[in-house]
Amino acid sequence: MAMNLSIACFSVFSYKKVNRIRGVASASGDFAAATLKTEEDKVKLGGSELKVTRLGIGAWSWGDTTYWNNSEWDDRKLKAAKAAFDSSVDRGITFFDTAEVYGSWPMGTMSSETLLGRFIKERKQKNPAEEVTVATKFAALPWRFGRQSVINALKDSICRLGLSSVDLYQLHWPGIWGNEGYIDGLGDAVEQCLVKAVGVSNYSERRLRDAYERLKKRGIPLASNQVNYSLINRAPEQNGVKAACDELGITLIAYSPIAQGVLTGKYTPENPPSGPRARIYTPEFLTKLEPLLSRIKEIGESYGKSPTQVVLNWLIAQENVVPIPGAKNAEQAEEFAGAVGWRLSKEEVDELRSLASEISPVISSPVENL
């Protein structure tokens, strides 16, 4: 019954075409070959009917002043974020991930959801036929209880986004007091046609299986689990999450896929990242990372690709993985687009994993252990 209702809702969304945006292919430039042009360039999220591009864009940094942007947000950074959005859509990257806590007080000065909604509206004014796929997340705050809290928060997110619904709604992290009510809220959201698909984030294997089974009883697929996954943070491979996703048909959405910029080769022991990242990616760690970064660069040169494009392609090569690097400007968005449309060889994928295994892994999200 619930599954039939979900499919019916999906059909309604497809028919209405309310505030959706379709990607426009770039006609020139080195990234044109990487432009996603057809539905065949998309993948289904888990067992849902929702299709997304093989690579998405994370909007964590948009409006943030706590972790990103050197504690300030101004008009220049706003324009850069808008350019990142437009550049992504121009190249067919139309899957955007945000959250109700991104950019909101006290994390920032402008809601990432509000910014994304604004960008969509402005884009749609120029071309009403274009589409994007929007994912956002519910914050499992200690004072939120039960299924209705999920619905209420979702409706607030929809309002900030300026949409009639969202494509993917996720639980941002496990609840301290329990998750059954939150999972029930996700199911309610599907049945109320507020979303096309539902997922979780930062869920351990055990919690993932519990959520999958609870939704399955209502005939609703758990579409995704969004976790920290990169070449130097392969915790999902080691803690059973990746294997469980593959077994159950749940798509793994990889956040921080370029290790918050560290795998791009931008940072060195003499020039480490600033802010909170400096406590994770120390000069000592960056020194140990140099042999891996050197090999990534060599492989990239053989394909005419950057280190960033190589490490993103490495994740795509794992299958059932959709990386969502964060784009703060048009140049980054253009580079990310170059990660699709080609594939590392199996030997190269294995070699990079082997080299990365010699480096002590960086910390993962502590909420995965709740």
C-alpha positions as CSV (number, residue, x, y, z in Angstrom):
1,M,0.0,0.0,0.0
2,A,2.7,2.4,1.1
3,M,4.8,1.5,-1.9
4,N,1.9,2.1,-4.3
5,L,1.3,5.4,-2.7
6,S,5.0,6.3,-3.0
7,I,4.9,5.5,-6.7
8,A,1.8,7.5,-7.1
9,C,3.4,10.5,-5.4
10,F,6.4,10.2,-7.7
11,S,4.2,10.3,-10.7
12,V,2.5,13.4,-9.4
13,F,5.8,15.1,-8.8
14,S,6.9,14.2,-12.3
15,Y,3.8,15.7,-13.8
16,K,3.7,18.9,-11.9
17,K,7.3,19.9,-12.6
18,V,7.1,22.5,-9.8
19,N,10.4,24.4,-9.3
20,R,12.5,21.7,-10.8
21,I,15.6,22.4,-13.0
22,R,17.1,20.4,-15.8
23,G,20.8,20.6,-16.5
24,V,22.1,22.4,-19.6
25,A,25.0,20.9,-21.5
26,S,28.1,23.0,-21.8
27,A,28.9,23.5,-25.5
28,S,32.6,24.3,-25.1
29,G,35.6,23.9,-22.8
30,D,37.6,20.9,-21.5
31,F,34.7,19.8,-19.3
32,A,32.2,19.5,-22.1
33,A,33.0,15.8,-22.5
34,A,32.2,15.2,-18.9
35,T,28.7,16.9,-19.1
36,L,25.9,14.6,-18.1
37,K,23.4,14.7,-21.0
38,T,20.8,11.9,-20.6
39,E,18.9,9.9,-18.1
40,E,21.4,7.1,-18.7
41,D,24.0,9.3,-17.0
42,K,22.0,9.0,-13.8
43,V,21.6,6.3,-11.2
44,K,18.7,5.3,-9.0
45,L,19.1,5.9,-5.3
46,G,18.7,2.5,-3.7
47,G,15.4,0.9,-4.3
48,S,13.6,4.2,-4.8
49,E,12.4,5.6,-8.1
50,L,14.5,8.7,-7.7
51,K,17.4,9.1,-10.2
52,V,20.4,11.4,-9.5
53,T,23.6,12.3,-11.3
54,R,26.6,10.1,-10.6
55,L,28.2,13.0,-8.7
56,G,26.4,15.6,-6.6
57,I,27.3,18.9,-5.0
58,G,27.4,19.4,-1.2
59,A,26.2,22.8,0.1
60,W,27.6,22.6,3.6
61,S,29.8,25.6,3.2
62,W,27.1,27.9,1.8
63,G,26.4,30.5,4.5
64,D,28.6,28.8,7.0
65,T,30.9,30.8,9.3
66,T,31.8,28.1,11.8
67,Y,33.8,25.5,9.9
68,W,34.2,27.1,6.5
69,N,34.8,30.6,5.0
70,N,37.3,31.8,7.6
71,S,34.4,32.7,10.0
72,E,32.9,35.2,7.6
73,W,30.2,35.3,4.9
74,D,30.0,38.3,2.5
75,D,28.6,39.2,-0.8
76,R,31.7,38.0,-2.6
77,K,31.2,34.5,-1.2
78,L,27.5,34.6,-1.9
79,K,28.2,35.4,-5.6
80,A,30.8,32.6,-5.7
81,A,28.4,30.1,-4.3
82,K,25.8,31.1,-6.9
83,A,28.4,30.7,-9.6
84,A,29.2,27.2,-8.3
85,F,25.5,26.3,-8.5
86,D,25.1,27.6,-12.1
87,S,28.4,26.0,-13.3
88,S,27.3,22.7,-11.9
89,V,23.9,22.8,-13.6
90,D,25.5,24.0,-16.8
91,R,27.5,20.8,-16.8
92,G,24.6,18.5,-16.0
93,I,25.5,18.1,-12.3
94,T,22.0,18.6,-10.9
95,F,22.0,16.8,-7.5
96,F,22.5,19.2,-4.6
97,D,22.7,18.2,-0.9
98,T,22.0,20.6,1.9
99,A,20.6,20.5,5.5
100,E,18.6,22.5,7.9
101,V,21.6,23.2,10.1
102,Y,23.9,24.3,7.3
103,G,24.5,28.1,7.6
104,S,21.8,28.5,10.2
105,W,22.5,30.2,13.5
106,P,24.8,29.6,15.3
107,M,26.6,27.7,12.5
108,G,26.4,30.6,10.1
109,T,24.7,33.8,9.0
110,M,22.6,32.5,6.1
111,S,20.7,29.2,5.7
112,S,22.2,27.0,3.0
113,E,18.6,25.8,2.2
114,T,17.5,29.4,1.7
115,L,20.5,30.1,-0.6
116,L,19.9,26.9,-2.7
117,G,16.2,27.8,-3.0
118,R,17.1,31.3,-4.2
119,F,19.6,29.9,-6.7
120,I,16.9,27.5,-8.1
121,K,14.3,30.3,-8.3
122,E,16.7,32.6,-10.2
123,R,17.7,29.8,-12.6
124,K,14.1,28.9,-13.2
125,Q,13.3,32.5,-14.2
126,K,15.7,32.2,-17.1
127,N,14.7,28.7,-18.1
128,P,11.5,27.2,-16.6
129,A,12.2,23.8,-18.1
130,E,15.4,23.1,-16.2
131,E,15.5,20.7,-13.2
132,V,17.6,19.9,-10.2
133,T,17.3,17.2,-7.5
134,V,17.3,18.5,-4.0
135,A,18.3,16.6,-0.9
136,T,18.2,18.0,2.6
137,K,18.4,16.6,6.1
138,F,16.6,16.6,9.5
139,A,18.6,17.5,12.6
140,A,18.0,14.9,15.3
141,L,18.2,17.4,18.1
142,P,17.7,16.2,21.7
143,W,14.5,18.1,22.2
144,R,12.9,16.7,19.1
145,F,10.7,13.7,19.8
146,G,8.6,11.4,17.6
147,R,7.5,11.2,14.0
148,Q,5.7,14.5,13.9
149,S,8.9,16.4,14.6
150,V,10.3,15.0,11.3
151,I,7.2,16.2,9.4
152,N,7.3,19.7,11.0
153,A,11.0,20.1,10.2
154,L,10.6,18.9,6.7
155,K,7.8,21.4,6.0
156,D,10.1,24.2,7.4
157,S,12.9,23.0,5.0
158,I,10.5,23.0,2.1
159,C,9.5,26.6,3.0
160,R,13.1,27.8,3.2
161,L,13.8,26.1,-0.1
162,G,10.7,27.7,-1.7
163,L,9.7,24.3,-3.2
164,S,6.5,22.2,-2.9
165,S,8.5,19.1,-1.9
166,V,12.1,17.7,-1.7
167,D,13.5,14.8,-3.6
168,L,15.5,13.1,-0.8
169,Y,15.0,13.7,2.9
170,Q,17.6,12.2,5.3
171,L,18.1,11.9,9.0
172,H,21.3,13.8,9.5
173,W,22.5,11.7,12.5
174,P,21.1,9.1,14.9
175,G,18.9,10.3,17.7
176,I,20.2,10.2,21.2
177,W,16.9,8.9,22.7
178,G,16.1,6.5,19.9
179,N,15.3,6.5,16.2
180,E,12.1,4.6,15.7
181,G,9.9,7.7,15.8
182,Y,12.2,9.5,13.3
183,I,12.2,6.5,10.9
184,D,8.4,6.5,11.2
185,G,8.4,10.2,10.3
186,L,10.4,9.4,7.2
187,G,7.7,6.9,6.2
188,D,5.0,9.4,6.9
189,A,6.7,12.0,4.7
190,V,6.7,9.6,1.7
191,E,3.0,8.7,2.3
192,Q,2.1,12.4,2.5
193,C,3.9,13.0,-0.8
194,L,6.3,15.5,0.7
195,V,9.3,13.6,-0.6
196,K,10.2,11.1,-3.3
197,A,12.8,9.2,-1.3
198,V,14.2,8.9,2.2
199,G,17.6,8.2,3.6
200,V,19.8,8.4,6.7
201,S,23.2,9.8,7.4
202,N,26.1,8.8,9.7
203,Y,24.3,5.5,10.4
204,S,26.3,2.5,11.6
205,E,25.6,-0.9,10.1
206,R,23.3,-1.9,12.9
207,R,21.3,1.3,12.8
208,L,21.2,1.1,9.0
209,R,19.7,-2.4,9.0
210,D,17.2,-1.4,11.7
211,A,16.0,1.6,9.6
212,Y,15.9,-0.5,6.5
213,E,13.7,-3.2,8.1
214,R,11.3,-0.7,9.8
215,L,10.6,1.1,6.5
216,K,10.4,-2.2,4.6
217,K,7.4,-3.2,6.7
218,R,5.6,-0.2,5.2
219,G,6.7,-1.0,1.7
220,I,9.1,2.0,1.6
221,P,12.7,1.6,0.5
222,L,15.6,3.2,2.4
223,A,17.3,4.9,-0.5
224,S,20.6,6.0,1.0
225,N,23.1,6.3,3.8
226,Q,25.3,9.4,3.7
227,V,28.6,8.9,5.4
228,N,32.2,10.2,5.5
229,Y,34.0,8.3,2.7
230,S,37.2,9.0,0.8
231,L,40.4,7.4,-0.2
232,I,41.9,8.2,3.2
233,N,38.8,7.6,5.2
234,R,37.6,4.1,4.2
235,A,35.7,3.5,7.5
236,P,32.6,2.4,5.6
237,E,34.6,-0.4,4.0
238,Q,35.9,-1.5,7.4
239,N,32.9,-1.1,9.7
240,G,30.4,-3.0,7.5
241,V,28.4,0.0,6.3
242,K,29.5,-0.3,2.6
243,A,28.9,-4.0,2.5
244,A,25.5,-3.6,4.1
245,C,24.5,-0.9,1.6
246,D,25.5,-3.2,-1.3
247,E,23.7,-6.1,0.2
248,L,20.4,-4.2,0.9
249,G,20.4,-2.1,-2.2
250,I,21.0,1.2,-0.4
251,T,23.1,3.9,-2.1
252,L,26.1,5.2,-0.2
253,I,26.4,9.0,-0.6
254,A,29.9,10.0,0.2
255,Y,30.4,13.3,1.9
256,S,33.9,14.8,2.3
257,P,35.0,12.7,-0.7
258,I,38.2,14.8,-1.3
259,A,38.9,14.8,2.5
260,Q,37.9,18.5,2.8
261,G,40.3,19.5,0.1
262,V,43.3,17.6,1.4
263,L,43.3,15.1,-1.4
264,T,43.5,17.8,-4.0
265,G,47.2,18.4,-3.4
266,K,46.4,22.0,-2.4
267,Y,47.9,21.6,1.1
268,T,51.4,20.7,2.1
269,P,53.2,20.3,5.4
270,E,54.4,23.9,5.0
271,N,50.9,25.1,4.0
272,P,48.3,23.1,6.0
273,P,44.6,24.0,6.0
274,S,43.4,26.6,8.5
275,G,40.6,26.6,11.0
276,P,39.1,23.4,12.5
277,R,40.7,21.3,9.7
278,A,44.1,22.2,11.0
279,R,43.5,19.9,14.0
280,I,42.8,17.0,11.7
281,Y,45.2,17.5,8.8
282,T,48.4,18.3,10.6
283,P,51.8,18.9,9.0
284,E,52.8,15.4,10.2
285,F,49.8,13.8,8.6
286,L,50.4,15.8,5.4
287,T,54.0,14.6,5.3
288,K,52.9,10.9,5.4
289,L,50.3,11.7,2.7
290,E,52.9,12.9,0.1
291,P,53.6,9.5,-1.6
292,L,49.9,8.9,-2.1
293,L,49.4,12.4,-3.5
294,S,52.3,12.0,-5.8
295,R,50.9,8.8,-7.3
296,I,47.5,10.3,-7.6
297,K,49.0,13.2,-9.6
298,E,50.9,10.7,-11.9
299,I,47.8,8.7,-12.6
300,G,45.8,11.9,-13.3
301,E,48.4,13.1,-15.8
302,S,48.1,9.9,-17.7
303,Y,44.4,10.7,-18.2
304,G,44.7,14.5,-18.5
305,K,42.9,14.8,-15.2
306,S,43.5,16.6,-11.9
307,P,44.2,14.9,-8.5
308,T,40.7,16.0,-7.5
309,Q,39.1,14.3,-10.4
310,V,41.1,11.1,-9.8
311,V,40.0,10.7,-6.2
312,L,36.4,11.4,-7.0
313,N,36.6,8.9,-9.8
314,W,38.1,6.4,-7.4
315,L,34.9,6.6,-5.3
316,I,32.6,6.3,-8.3
317,A,34.6,3.2,-9.3
318,Q,33.5,1.5,-6.0
319,E,30.0,1.2,-7.4
320,N,26.8,2.1,-5.6
321,V,28.6,5.3,-4.4
322,V,27.6,8.9,-5.2
323,P,30.2,11.4,-4.0
324,I,29.1,14.9,-3.1
325,P,32.1,17.3,-2.9
326,G,31.4,20.8,-1.7
327,A,31.7,23.5,-4.3
328,K,32.4,27.1,-3.1
329,N,33.0,28.6,-6.6
330,A,32.6,27.9,-10.3
331,E,36.2,26.7,-10.8
332,Q,35.6,23.9,-8.2
333,A,32.3,22.9,-9.8
334,E,33.9,22.7,-13.2
335,E,36.7,20.6,-11.9
336,F,34.3,18.2,-10.2
337,A,32.4,17.7,-13.5
338,G,35.6,16.3,-14.9
339,A,35.4,13.4,-12.5
340,V,32.7,11.7,-14.6
341,G,32.7,10.3,-18.1
342,W,35.8,8.1,-17.7
343,R,37.0,5.3,-15.3
344,L,40.2,4.4,-13.6
345,S,41.4,0.9,-14.3
346,K,40.9,-1.8,-11.6
347,E,44.7,-2.0,-11.2
348,E,44.8,1.8,-10.5
349,V,41.9,1.6,-8.0
350,D,43.6,-1.2,-6.1
351,E,47.0,0.5,-6.2
352,L,45.6,3.7,-4.7
353,R,43.7,1.7,-2.0
354,S,47.0,-0.1,-1.1
355,L,49.0,3.1,-0.9
356,A,46.3,4.8,1.2
357,S,46.3,1.8,3.6
358,E,49.8,2.7,4.7
359,I,48.5,5.9,6.1
360,S,46.7,6.1,9.5
361,P,43.0,6.9,8.7
362,V,41.7,10.3,9.7
363,I,38.8,10.5,12.2
364,S,35.3,9.7,11.0
365,S,32.1,11.1,12.3
366,P,31.7,10.2,16.0
367,V,27.9,10.1,15.7
368,E,28.4,6.8,13.7
369,N,29.2,5.1,17.0
370,L,26.1,6.2,18.8
